[in-house]
Amino acid sequence: MSKTRTAYAVSFLTIGIIWINHHAMLRRIVNVDHAILMLNLLLLLTIGVLPFSTALMAEYLKVTPGRNLAAVIYGGSFLLMSLAFFGMQRHLLVAKHHLLDERLTPDLRRAVLRRNAAGLVPYAVATLGGILTPYFTLAVCAAVAGSYALPGTTSD
């Protein structure tokens, strides 16, 4: 697979995983408030940035000047998205758990939050790794997407 197609495949897989996890998150909610709606809007905004950063990464993988900056932007957009997703999850699972389905026990809420937090560090490492080589950023982002695509790793 070409470098350009790899960047698009990683982003497509990531966006698909986000959609699955977003769906799982929304299934747990029985009511919403203004803060949840605003956090969801912020999450959707960060997802909307991914096609731009993917196109940038794919373009700059073909040339040497600027490829590291493109990788940092690419990794940073994934980090920003994961921070927005984690922030919304944390808000729901900790601060607004009374708006969730009553079958979601405190233990289950903690487990979901831990699964969501697991992606933050790799995306931060991927972002910083772009300073050295864009291929490291691409590999880490692919690994994160792959790990969340495994059965039992969604936010369900």
Phi and psi in radians as a Rosetta constraint file:
Dihedral C 1 N 2 CA 2 C 2 CIRCULARHARMONIC -1.201 0.35
Dihedral N 2 CA 2 C 2 N 3 CIRCULARHARMONIC 2.815 0.35
Dihedral C 2 N 3 CA 3 C 3 CIRCULARHARMONIC -1.051 0.35
Dihedral N 3 CA 3 C 3 N 4 CIRCULARHARMONIC -0.717 0.35
Dihedral C 3 N 4 CA 4 C 4 CIRCULARHARMONIC -1.110 0.35
Dihedral N 4 CA 4 C 4 N 5 CIRCULARHARMONIC -0.824 0.35
Dihedral C 4 N 5 CA 5 C 5 CIRCULARHARMONIC -1.127 0.35
Dihedral N 5 CA 5 C 5 N 6 CIRCULARHARMONIC -0.567 0.35
Dihedral C 5 N 6 CA 6 C 6 CIRCULARHARMONIC -1.104 0.35
Dihedral N 6 CA 6 C 6 N 7 CIRCULARHARMONIC -0.778 0.35
Dihedral C 6 N 7 CA 7 C 7 CIRCULARHARMONIC -1.058 0.35
Dihedral N 7 CA 7 C 7 N 8 CIRCULARHARMONIC -0.753 0.35
Dihedral C 7 N 8 CA 8 C 8 CIRCULARHARMONIC -1.187 0.35
Dihedral N 8 CA 8 C 8 N 9 CIRCULARHARMONIC -0.680 0.35
Dihedral C 8 N 9 CA 9 C 9 CIRCULARHARMONIC -1.121 0.35
Dihedral N 9 CA 9 C 9 N 10 CIRCULARHARMONIC -0.756 0.35
Dihedral C 9 N 10 CA 10 C 10 CIRCULARHARMONIC -1.070 0.35
Dihedral N 10 CA 10 C 10 N 11 CIRCULARHARMONIC -0.793 0.35
Dihedral C 10 N 11 CA 11 C 11 CIRCULARHARMONIC -1.163 0.35
Dihedral N 11 CA 11 C 11 N 12 CIRCULARHARMONIC -0.721 0.35
Dihedral C 11 N 12 CA 12 C 12 CIRCULARHARMONIC -1.076 0.35
Dihedral N 12 CA 12 C 12 N 13 CIRCULARHARMONIC -0.806 0.35
Dihedral C 12 N 13 CA 13 C 13 CIRCULARHARMONIC -1.070 0.35
Dihedral N 13 CA 13 C 13 N 14 CIRCULARHARMONIC -0.764 0.35
Dihedral C 13 N 14 CA 14 C 14 CIRCULARHARMONIC -1.090 0.35
Dihedral N 14 CA 14 C 14 N 15 CIRCULARHARMONIC -0.811 0.35
Dihedral C 14 N 15 CA 15 C 15 CIRCULARHARMONIC -1.106 0.35
Dihedral N 15 CA 15 C 15 N 16 CIRCULARHARMONIC -0.669 0.35
Dihedral C 15 N 16 CA 16 C 16 CIRCULARHARMONIC -1.088 0.35
Dihedral N 16 CA 16 C 16 N 17 CIRCULARHARMONIC -0.751 0.35
Dihedral C 16 N 17 CA 17 C 17 CIRCULARHARMONIC -1.144 0.35
Dihedral N 17 CA 17 C 17 N 18 CIRCULARHARMONIC -0.696 0.35
Dihedral C 17 N 18 CA 18 C 18 CIRCULARHARMONIC -1.042 0.35
Dihedral N 18 CA 18 C 18 N 19 CIRCULARHARMONIC -0.776 0.35
Dihedral C 18 N 19 CA 19 C 19 CIRCULARHARMONIC -1.058 0.35
Dihedral N 19 CA 19 C 19 N 20 CIRCULARHARMONIC -0.782 0.35
Dihedral C 19 N 20 CA 20 C 20 CIRCULARHARMONIC -1.084 0.35
Dihedral N 20 CA 20 C 20 N 21 CIRCULARHARMONIC -0.823 0.35
Dihedral C 20 N 21 CA 21 C 21 CIRCULARHARMONIC -1.183 0.35
Dihedral N 21 CA 21 C 21 N 22 CIRCULARHARMONIC -0.627 0.35
Dihedral C 21 N 22 CA 22 C 22 CIRCULARHARMONIC -1.101 0.35
Dihedral N 22 CA 22 C 22 N 23 CIRCULARHARMONIC -0.755 0.35
Dihedral C 22 N 23 CA 23 C 23 CIRCULARHARMONIC -1.059 0.35
Dihedral N 23 CA 23 C 23 N 24 CIRCULARHARMONIC -0.781 0.35
Dihedral C 23 N 24 CA 24 C 24 CIRCULARHARMONIC -1.076 0.35
Dihedral N 24 CA 24 C 24 N 25 CIRCULARHARMONIC -0.730 0.35
Dihedral C 24 N 25 CA 25 C 25 CIRCULARHARMONIC -1.096 0.35
Dihedral N 25 CA 25 C 25 N 26 CIRCULARHARMONIC -0.800 0.35
Dihedral C 25 N 26 CA 26 C 26 CIRCULARHARMONIC -1.191 0.35
Dihedral N 26 CA 26 C 26 N 27 CIRCULARHARMONIC -0.524 0.35
Dihedral C 26 N 27 CA 27 C 27 CIRCULARHARMONIC -1.112 0.35
Dihedral N 27 CA 27 C 27 N 28 CIRCULARHARMONIC -0.458 0.35
Dihedral C 27 N 28 CA 28 C 28 CIRCULARHARMONIC -1.416 0.35
Dihedral N 28 CA 28 C 28 N 29 CIRCULARHARMONIC -0.277 0.35
Dihedral C 28 N 29 CA 29 C 29 CIRCULARHARMONIC -1.506 0.35
Dihedral N 29 CA 29 C 29 N 30 CIRCULARHARMONIC 2.311 0.35
Dihedral C 29 N 30 CA 30 C 30 CIRCULARHARMONIC -1.832 0.35
Dihedral N 30 CA 30 C 30 N 31 CIRCULARHARMONIC -0.290 0.35
Dihedral C 30 N 31 CA 31 C 31 CIRCULARHARMONIC -2.719 0.35
Dihedral N 31 CA 31 C 31 N 32 CIRCULARHARMONIC 2.722 0.35
Dihedral C 31 N 32 CA 32 C 32 CIRCULARHARMONIC -2.211 0.35
Dihedral N 32 CA 32 C 32 N 33 CIRCULARHARMONIC 2.824 0.35
Dihedral C 32 N 33 CA 33 C 33 CIRCULARHARMONIC -2.228 0.35
Dihedral N 33 CA 33 C 33 N 34 CIRCULARHARMONIC 3.119 0.35
Dihedral C 33 N 34 CA 34 C 34 CIRCULARHARMONIC -1.068 0.35
Dihedral N 34 CA 34 C 34 N 35 CIRCULARHARMONIC -0.707 0.35
Dihedral C 34 N 35 CA 35 C 35 CIRCULARHARMONIC -1.075 0.35
Dihedral N 35 CA 35 C 35 N 36 CIRCULARHARMONIC -0.706 0.35
Dihedral C 35 N 36 CA 36 C 36 CIRCULARHARMONIC -1.117 0.35
Dihedral N 36 CA 36 C 36 N 37 CIRCULARHARMONIC -0.763 0.35
Dihedral C 36 N 37 CA 37 C 37 CIRCULARHARMONIC -1.073 0.35
Dihedral N 37 CA 37 C 37 N 38 CIRCULARHARMONIC -0.719 0.35
Dihedral C 37 N 38 CA 38 C 38 CIRCULARHARMONIC -1.196 0.35
Dihedral N 38 CA 38 C 38 N 39 CIRCULARHARMONIC -0.712 0.35
Dihedral C 38 N 39 CA 39 C 39 CIRCULARHARMONIC -1.119 0.35
Dihedral N 39 CA 39 C 39 N 40 CIRCULARHARMONIC -0.666 0.35
Dihedral C 39 N 40 CA 40 C 40 CIRCULARHARMONIC -1.148 0.35
Dihedral N 40 CA 40 C 40 N 41 CIRCULARHARMONIC -0.686 0.35
Dihedral C 40 N 41 CA 41 C 41 CIRCULARHARMONIC -1.098 0.35
Dihedral N 41 CA 41 C 41 N 42 CIRCULARHARMONIC -0.734 0.35
Dihedral C 41 N 42 CA 42 C 42 CIRCULARHARMONIC -1.082 0.35
Dihedral N 42 CA 42 C 42 N 43 CIRCULARHARMONIC -0.753 0.35
Dihedral C 42 N 43 CA 43 C 43 CIRCULARHARMONIC -1.049 0.35
Dihedral N 43 CA 43 C 43 N 44 CIRCULARHARMONIC -0.810 0.35
Dihedral C 43 N 44 CA 44 C 44 CIRCULARHARMONIC -1.098 0.35
Dihedral N 44 CA 44 C 44 N 45 CIRCULARHARMONIC -0.616 0.35
Dihedral C 44 N 45 CA 45 C 45 CIRCULARHARMONIC -1.070 0.35
Dihedral N 45 CA 45 C 45 N 46 CIRCULARHARMONIC -0.794 0.35
Dihedral C 45 N 46 CA 46 C 46 CIRCULARHARMONIC -1.175 0.35
Dihedral N 46 CA 46 C 46 N 47 CIRCULARHARMONIC -0.568 0.35
Dihedral C 46 N 47 CA 47 C 47 CIRCULARHARMONIC -1.185 0.35
Dihedral N 47 CA 47 C 47 N 48 CIRCULARHARMONIC -0.646 0.35
Dihedral C 47 N 48 CA 48 C 48 CIRCULARHARMONIC -1.135 0.35
Dihedral N 48 CA 48 C 48 N 49 CIRCULARHARMONIC -0.358 0.35
Dihedral C 48 N 49 CA 49 C 49 CIRCULARHARMONIC -1.375 0.35
Dihedral N 49 CA 49 C 49 N 50 CIRCULARHARMONIC -0.431 0.35
Dihedral C 49 N 50 CA 50 C 50 CIRCULARHARMONIC -1.008 0.35
Dihedral N 50 CA 50 C 50 N 51 CIRCULARHARMONIC -0.728 0.35
Dihedral C 50 N 51 CA 51 C 51 CIRCULARHARMONIC -1.063 0.35
Dihedral N 51 CA 51 C 51 N 52 CIRCULARHARMONIC -0.658 0.35
Dihedral C 51 N 52 CA 52 C 52 CIRCULARHARMONIC -1.115 0.35
Dihedral N 52 CA 52 C 52 N 53 CIRCULARHARMONIC -0.861 0.35
Dihedral C 52 N 53 CA 53 C 53 CIRCULARHARMONIC -1.182 0.35
Dihedral N 53 CA 53 C 53 N 54 CIRCULARHARMONIC -0.525 0.35
Dihedral C 53 N 54 CA 54 C 54 CIRCULARHARMONIC -1.179 0.35
Dihedral N 54 CA 54 C 54 N 55 CIRCULARHARMONIC -0.803 0.35
Dihedral C 54 N 55 CA 55 C 55 CIRCULARHARMONIC -1.067 0.35
Dihedral N 55 CA 55 C 55 N 56 CIRCULARHARMONIC -0.707 0.35
Dihedral C 55 N 56 CA 56 C 56 CIRCULARHARMONIC -1.087 0.35
Dihedral N 56 CA 56 C 56 N 57 CIRCULARHARMONIC -0.828 0.35
Dihedral C 56 N 57 CA 57 C 57 CIRCULARHARMONIC -1.078 0.35
Dihedral N 57 CA 57 C 57 N 58 CIRCULARHARMONIC -0.815 0.35
Dihedral C 57 N 58 CA 58 C 58 CIRCULARHARMONIC -1.070 0.35
Dihedral N 58 CA 58 C 58 N 59 CIRCULARHARMONIC -0.711 0.35
Dihedral C 58 N 59 CA 59 C 59 CIRCULARHARMONIC -1.169 0.35
Dihedral N 59 CA 59 C 59 N 60 CIRCULARHARMONIC -0.771 0.35
Dihedral C 59 N 60 CA 60 C 60 CIRCULARHARMONIC -1.420 0.35
Dihedral N 60 CA 60 C 60 N 61 CIRCULARHARMONIC -0.184 0.35
Dihedral C 60 N 61 CA 61 C 61 CIRCULARHARMONIC -1.202 0.35
Dihedral N 61 CA 61 C 61 N 62 CIRCULARHARMONIC -0.330 0.35
Dihedral C 61 N 62 CA 62 C 62 CIRCULARHARMONIC -1.452 0.35
Dihedral N 62 CA 62 C 62 N 63 CIRCULARHARMONIC -0.293 0.35
Dihedral C 62 N 63 CA 63 C 63 CIRCULARHARMONIC -2.279 0.35
Dihedral N 63 CA 63 C 63 N 64 CIRCULARHARMONIC 2.736 0.35
Dihedral C 63 N 64 CA 64 C 64 CIRCULARHARMONIC -1.428 0.35
Dihedral N 64 CA 64 C 64 N 65 CIRCULARHARMONIC -0.899 0.35
Dihedral C 64 N 65 CA 65 C 65 CIRCULARHARMONIC -1.125 0.35
Dihedral N 65 CA 65 C 65 N 66 CIRCULARHARMONIC 2.199 0.35
Dihedral C 65 N 66 CA 66 C 66 CIRCULARHARMONIC 1.627 0.35
Dihedral N 66 CA 66 C 66 N 67 CIRCULARHARMONIC -0.140 0.35
Dihedral C 66 N 67 CA 67 C 67 CIRCULARHARMONIC -1.166 0.35
Dihedral N 67 CA 67 C 67 N 68 CIRCULARHARMONIC -0.596 0.35
Dihedral C 67 N 68 CA 68 C 68 CIRCULARHARMONIC -1.223 0.35
Dihedral N 68 CA 68 C 68 N 69 CIRCULARHARMONIC -0.707 0.35
Dihedral C 68 N 69 CA 69 C 69 CIRCULARHARMONIC -1.103 0.35
Dihedral N 69 CA 69 C 69 N 70 CIRCULARHARMONIC -0.736 0.35
Dihedral C 69 N 70 CA 70 C 70 CIRCULARHARMONIC -1.057 0.35
Dihedral N 70 CA 70 C 70 N 71 CIRCULARHARMONIC -0.682 0.35
Dihedral C 70 N 71 CA 71 C 71 CIRCULARHARMONIC -1.160 0.35
Dihedral N 71 CA 71 C 71 N 72 CIRCULARHARMONIC -0.696 0.35
Dihedral C 71 N 72 CA 72 C 72 CIRCULARHARMONIC -1.134 0.35
Dihedral N 72 CA 72 C 72 N 73 CIRCULARHARMONIC -0.727 0.35
Dihedral C 72 N 73 CA 73 C 73 CIRCULARHARMONIC -1.127 0.35
Dihedral N 73 CA 73 C 73 N 74 CIRCULARHARMONIC -0.756 0.35
Dihedral C 73 N 74 CA 74 C 74 CIRCULARHARMONIC -1.049 0.35
Dihedral N 74 CA 74 C 74 N 75 CIRCULARHARMONIC -0.940 0.35
Dihedral C 74 N 75 CA 75 C 75 CIRCULARHARMONIC -1.077 0.35
Dihedral N 75 CA 75 C 75 N 76 CIRCULARHARMONIC -0.695 0.35
Dihedral C 75 N 76 CA 76 C 76 CIRCULARHARMONIC -1.106 0.35
Dihedral N 76 CA 76 C 76 N 77 CIRCULARHARMONIC -0.616 0.35
Dihedral C 76 N 77 CA 77 C 77 CIRCULARHARMONIC -1.193 0.35
Dihedral N 77 CA 77 C 77 N 78 CIRCULARHARMONIC -0.621 0.35
Dihedral C 77 N 78 CA 78 C 78 CIRCULARHARMONIC -1.198 0.35
Dihedral N 78 CA 78 C 78 N 79 CIRCULARHARMONIC -0.704 0.35
Dihedral C 78 N 79 CA 79 C 79 CIRCULARHARMONIC -1.107 0.35
Dihedral N 79 CA 79 C 79 N 80 CIRCULARHARMONIC -0.794 0.35
Dihedral C 79 N 80 CA 80 C 80 CIRCULARHARMONIC -1.051 0.35
Dihedral N 80 CA 80 C 80 N 81 CIRCULARHARMONIC -0.773 0.35
Dihedral C 80 N 81 CA 81 C 81 CIRCULARHARMONIC -1.084 0.35
Dihedral N 81 CA 81 C 81 N 82 CIRCULARHARMONIC -0.771 0.35
Dihedral C 81 N 82 CA 82 C 82 CIRCULARHARMONIC -1.183 0.35
Dihedral N 82 CA 82 C 82 N 83 CIRCULARHARMONIC -0.582 0.35
Dihedral C 82 N 83 CA 83 C 83 CIRCULARHARMONIC -1.151 0.35
Dihedral N 83 CA 83 C 83 N 84 CIRCULARHARMONIC -0.721 0.35
Dihedral C 83 N 84 CA 84 C 84 CIRCULARHARMONIC -1.138 0.35
Dihedral N 84 CA 84 C 84 N 85 CIRCULARHARMONIC -0.741 0.35
Dihedral C 84 N 85 CA 85 C 85 CIRCULARHARMONIC -1.124 0.35
Dihedral N 85 CA 85 C 85 N 86 CIRCULARHARMONIC -0.804 0.35
Dihedral C 85 N 86 CA 86 C 86 CIRCULARHARMONIC -1.101 0.35
Dihedral N 86 CA 86 C 86 N 87 CIRCULARHARMONIC -0.722 0.35
Dihedral C 86 N 87 CA 87 C 87 CIRCULARHARMONIC -1.061 0.35
Dihedral N 87 CA 87 C 87 N 88 CIRCULARHARMONIC -0.746 0.35
Dihedral C 87 N 88 CA 88 C 88 CIRCULARHARMONIC -1.170 0.35
Dihedral N 88 CA 88 C 88 N 89 CIRCULARHARMONIC -0.767 0.35
Dihedral C 88 N 89 CA 89 C 89 CIRCULARHARMONIC -1.063 0.35
Dihedral N 89 CA 89 C 89 N 90 CIRCULARHARMONIC -0.793 0.35
Dihedral C 89 N 90 CA 90 C 90 CIRCULARHARMONIC -1.088 0.35
Dihedral N 90 CA 90 C 90 N 91 CIRCULARHARMONIC -0.748 0.35
Dihedral C 90 N 91 CA 91 C 91 CIRCULARHARMONIC -1.009 0.35
Dihedral N 91 CA 91 C 91 N 92 CIRCULARHARMONIC -0.808 0.35
Dihedral C 91 N 92 CA 92 C 92 CIRCULARHARMONIC -1.202 0.35
Dihedral N 92 CA 92 C 92 N 93 CIRCULARHARMONIC -0.825 0.35
Dihedral C 92 N 93 CA 93 C 93 CIRCULARHARMONIC -1.365 0.35
Dihedral N 93 CA 93 C 93 N 94 CIRCULARHARMONIC -0.418 0.35
Dihedral C 93 N 94 CA 94 C 94 CIRCULARHARMONIC -1.914 0.35
Dihedral N 94 CA 94 C 94 N 95 CIRCULARHARMONIC -1.013 0.35
Dihedral C 94 N 95 CA 95 C 95 CIRCULARHARMONIC -1.414 0.35
Dihedral N 95 CA 95 C 95 N 96 CIRCULARHARMONIC -0.542 0.35
Dihedral C 95 N 96 CA 96 C 96 CIRCULARHARMONIC -2.152 0.35
Dihedral N 96 CA 96 C 96 N 97 CIRCULARHARMONIC 0.580 0.35
Dihedral C 96 N 97 CA 97 C 97 CIRCULARHARMONIC -1.096 0.35
Dihedral N 97 CA 97 C 97 N 98 CIRCULARHARMONIC -0.318 0.35
Dihedral C 97 N 98 CA 98 C 98 CIRCULARHARMONIC -1.201 0.35
Dihedral N 98 CA 98 C 98 N 99 CIRCULARHARMONIC -0.249 0.35
Dihedral C 98 N 99 CA 99 C 99 CIRCULARHARMONIC -1.586 0.35
Dihedral N 99 CA 99 C 99 N 100 CIRCULARHARMONIC 0.003 0.35
Dihedral C 99 N 100 CA 100 C 100 CIRCULARHARMONIC -1.694 0.35
Dihedral N 100 CA 100 C 100 N 101 CIRCULARHARMONIC 2.820 0.35
Dihedral C 100 N 101 CA 101 C 101 CIRCULARHARMONIC -0.947 0.35
Dihedral N 101 CA 101 C 101 N 102 CIRCULARHARMONIC 2.326 0.35
Dihedral C 101 N 102 CA 102 C 102 CIRCULARHARMONIC -1.124 0.35
Dihedral N 102 CA 102 C 102 N 103 CIRCULARHARMONIC -0.321 0.35
Dihedral C 102 N 103 CA 103 C 103 CIRCULARHARMONIC -1.294 0.35
Dihedral N 103 CA 103 C 103 N 104 CIRCULARHARMONIC -0.182 0.35
Dihedral C 103 N 104 CA 104 C 104 CIRCULARHARMONIC -1.444 0.35
Dihedral N 104 CA 104 C 104 N 105 CIRCULARHARMONIC 1.685 0.35
Dihedral C 104 N 105 CA 105 C 105 CIRCULARHARMONIC -1.258 0.35
Dihedral N 105 CA 105 C 105 N 106 CIRCULARHARMONIC 2.857 0.35
Dihedral C 105 N 106 CA 106 C 106 CIRCULARHARMONIC -0.988 0.35
Dihedral N 106 CA 106 C 106 N 107 CIRCULARHARMONIC -0.660 0.35
Dihedral C 106 N 107 CA 107 C 107 CIRCULARHARMONIC -1.122 0.35
Dihedral N 107 CA 107 C 107 N 108 CIRCULARHARMONIC -0.752 0.35
Dihedral C 107 N 108 CA 108 C 108 CIRCULARHARMONIC -1.141 0.35
Dihedral N 108 CA 108 C 108 N 109 CIRCULARHARMONIC -0.692 0.35
Dihedral C 108 N 109 CA 109 C 109 CIRCULARHARMONIC -1.086 0.35
Dihedral N 109 CA 109 C 109 N 110 CIRCULARHARMONIC -0.755 0.35
Dihedral C 109 N 110 CA 110 C 110 CIRCULARHARMONIC -1.105 0.35
Dihedral N 110 CA 110 C 110 N 111 CIRCULARHARMONIC -0.705 0.35
Dihedral C 110 N 111 CA 111 C 111 CIRCULARHARMONIC -1.114 0.35
Dihedral N 111 CA 111 C 111 N 112 CIRCULARHARMONIC -0.752 0.35
Dihedral C 111 N 112 CA 112 C 112 CIRCULARHARMONIC -1.102 0.35
Dihedral N 112 CA 112 C 112 N 113 CIRCULARHARMONIC -0.743 0.35
Dihedral C 112 N 113 CA 113 C 113 CIRCULARHARMONIC -1.128 0.35
Dihedral N 113 CA 113 C 113 N 114 CIRCULARHARMONIC -0.701 0.35
Dihedral C 113 N 114 CA 114 C 114 CIRCULARHARMONIC -1.099 0.35
Dihedral N 114 CA 114 C 114 N 115 CIRCULARHARMONIC -0.744 0.35
Dihedral C 114 N 115 CA 115 C 115 CIRCULARHARMONIC -1.077 0.35
Dihedral N 115 CA 115 C 115 N 116 CIRCULARHARMONIC -0.674 0.35
Dihedral C 115 N 116 CA 116 C 116 CIRCULARHARMONIC -1.225 0.35
Dihedral N 116 CA 116 C 116 N 117 CIRCULARHARMONIC -0.655 0.35
Dihedral C 116 N 117 CA 117 C 117 CIRCULARHARMONIC -1.198 0.35
Dihedral N 117 CA 117 C 117 N 118 CIRCULARHARMONIC -0.429 0.35
Dihedral C 117 N 118 CA 118 C 118 CIRCULARHARMONIC -1.036 0.35
Dihedral N 118 CA 118 C 118 N 119 CIRCULARHARMONIC -0.473 0.35
Dihedral C 118 N 119 CA 119 C 119 CIRCULARHARMONIC -1.468 0.35
Dihedral N 119 CA 119 C 119 N 120 CIRCULARHARMONIC -0.237 0.35
Dihedral C 119 N 120 CA 120 C 120 CIRCULARHARMONIC -1.142 0.35
Dihedral N 120 CA 120 C 120 N 121 CIRCULARHARMONIC -0.862 0.35
Dihedral C 120 N 121 CA 121 C 121 CIRCULARHARMONIC -1.136 0.35
Dihedral N 121 CA 121 C 121 N 122 CIRCULARHARMONIC -0.822 0.35
Dihedral C 121 N 122 CA 122 C 122 CIRCULARHARMONIC -1.039 0.35
Dihedral N 122 CA 122 C 122 N 123 CIRCULARHARMONIC -0.657 0.35
Dihedral C 122 N 123 CA 123 C 123 CIRCULARHARMONIC -1.186 0.35
Dihedral N 123 CA 123 C 123 N 124 CIRCULARHARMONIC -0.616 0.35
Dihedral C 123 N 124 CA 124 C 124 CIRCULARHARMONIC -1.143 0.35
Dihedral N 124 CA 124 C 124 N 125 CIRCULARHARMONIC -0.738 0.35
Dihedral C 124 N 125 CA 125 C 125 CIRCULARHARMONIC -1.121 0.35
Dihedral N 125 CA 125 C 125 N 126 CIRCULARHARMONIC -0.726 0.35
Dihedral C 125 N 126 CA 126 C 126 CIRCULARHARMONIC -1.073 0.35
Dihedral N 126 CA 126 C 126 N 127 CIRCULARHARMONIC -0.710 0.35
Dihedral C 126 N 127 CA 127 C 127 CIRCULARHARMONIC -1.104 0.35
Dihedral N 127 CA 127 C 127 N 128 CIRCULARHARMONIC -0.878 0.35
Dihedral C 127 N 128 CA 128 C 128 CIRCULARHARMONIC -1.163 0.35
Dihedral N 128 CA 128 C 128 N 129 CIRCULARHARMONIC -0.603 0.35
Dihedral C 128 N 129 CA 129 C 129 CIRCULARHARMONIC -1.127 0.35
Dihedral N 129 CA 129 C 129 N 130 CIRCULARHARMONIC -0.388 0.35
Dihedral C 129 N 130 CA 130 C 130 CIRCULARHARMONIC -1.100 0.35
Dihedral N 130 CA 130 C 130 N 131 CIRCULARHARMONIC -0.389 0.35
Dihedral C 130 N 131 CA 131 C 131 CIRCULARHARMONIC -1.102 0.35
Dihedral N 131 CA 131 C 131 N 132 CIRCULARHARMONIC -0.604 0.35
Dihedral C 131 N 132 CA 132 C 132 CIRCULARHARMONIC -1.508 0.35
Dihedral N 132 CA 132 C 132 N 133 CIRCULARHARMONIC -0.890 0.35
Dihedral C 132 N 133 CA 133 C 133 CIRCULARHARMONIC -2.749 0.35
Dihedral N 133 CA 133 C 133 N 134 CIRCULARHARMONIC 2.373 0.35
Dihedral C 133 N 134 CA 134 C 134 CIRCULARHARMONIC -1.185 0.35
Dihedral N 134 CA 134 C 134 N 135 CIRCULARHARMONIC -0.404 0.35
Dihedral C 134 N 135 CA 135 C 135 CIRCULARHARMONIC -1.221 0.35
Dihedral N 135 CA 135 C 135 N 136 CIRCULARHARMONIC -0.530 0.35
Dihedral C 135 N 136 CA 136 C 136 CIRCULARHARMONIC -1.141 0.35
Dihedral N 136 CA 136 C 136 N 137 CIRCULARHARMONIC -0.797 0.35
Dihedral C 136 N 137 CA 137 C 137 CIRCULARHARMONIC -1.018 0.35
Dihedral N 137 CA 137 C 137 N 138 CIRCULARHARMONIC -0.832 0.35
Dihedral C 137 N 138 CA 138 C 138 CIRCULARHARMONIC -1.083 0.35
Dihedral N 138 CA 138 C 138 N 139 CIRCULARHARMONIC -0.745 0.35
Dihedral C 138 N 139 CA 139 C 139 CIRCULARHARMONIC -1.136 0.35
Dihedral N 139 CA 139 C 139 N 140 CIRCULARHARMONIC -0.756 0.35
Dihedral C 139 N 140 CA 140 C 140 CIRCULARHARMONIC -1.165 0.35
Dihedral N 140 CA 140 C 140 N 141 CIRCULARHARMONIC -0.765 0.35
Dihedral C 140 N 141 CA 141 C 141 CIRCULARHARMONIC -1.078 0.35
Dihedral N 141 CA 141 C 141 N 142 CIRCULARHARMONIC -0.677 0.35
Dihedral C 141 N 142 CA 142 C 142 CIRCULARHARMONIC -1.142 0.35
Dihedral N 142 CA 142 C 142 N 143 CIRCULARHARMONIC -0.715 0.35
Dihedral C 142 N 143 CA 143 C 143 CIRCULARHARMONIC -1.118 0.35
Dihedral N 143 CA 143 C 143 N 144 CIRCULARHARMONIC -0.721 0.35
Dihedral C 143 N 144 CA 144 C 144 CIRCULARHARMONIC -1.104 0.35
Dihedral N 144 CA 144 C 144 N 145 CIRCULARHARMONIC -0.822 0.35
Dihedral C 144 N 145 CA 145 C 145 CIRCULARHARMONIC -1.043 0.35
Dihedral N 145 CA 145 C 145 N 146 CIRCULARHARMONIC -0.778 0.35
Dihedral C 145 N 146 CA 146 C 146 CIRCULARHARMONIC -1.078 0.35
Dihedral N 146 CA 146 C 146 N 147 CIRCULARHARMONIC -0.706 0.35
Dihedral C 146 N 147 CA 147 C 147 CIRCULARHARMONIC -1.199 0.35
Dihedral N 147 CA 147 C 147 N 148 CIRCULARHARMONIC -0.641 0.35
Dihedral C 147 N 148 CA 148 C 148 CIRCULARHARMONIC -1.329 0.35
Dihedral N 148 CA 148 C 148 N 149 CIRCULARHARMONIC -0.292 0.35
Dihedral C 148 N 149 CA 149 C 149 CIRCULARHARMONIC -1.411 0.35
Dihedral N 149 CA 149 C 149 N 150 CIRCULARHARMONIC -0.258 0.35
Dihedral C 149 N 150 CA 150 C 150 CIRCULARHARMONIC -1.170 0.35
Dihedral N 150 CA 150 C 150 N 151 CIRCULARHARMONIC 2.592 0.35
Dihedral C 150 N 151 CA 151 C 151 CIRCULARHARMONIC -1.015 0.35
Dihedral N 151 CA 151 C 151 N 152 CIRCULARHARMONIC 2.448 0.35
Dihedral C 151 N 152 CA 152 C 152 CIRCULARHARMONIC 1.446 0.35
Dihedral N 152 CA 152 C 152 N 153 CIRCULARHARMONIC 0.082 0.35
Dihedral C 152 N 153 CA 153 C 153 CIRCULARHARMONIC -1.927 0.35
Dihedral N 153 CA 153 C 153 N 154 CIRCULARHARMONIC 0.081 0.35
Dihedral C 153 N 154 CA 154 C 154 CIRCULARHARMONIC -1.340 0.35
Dihedral N 154 CA 154 C 154 N 155 CIRCULARHARMONIC 2.996 0.35
Dihedral C 154 N 155 CA 155 C 155 CIRCULARHARMONIC -1.445 0.35
Dihedral N 155 CA 155 C 155 N 156 CIRCULARHARMONIC 0.440 0.35
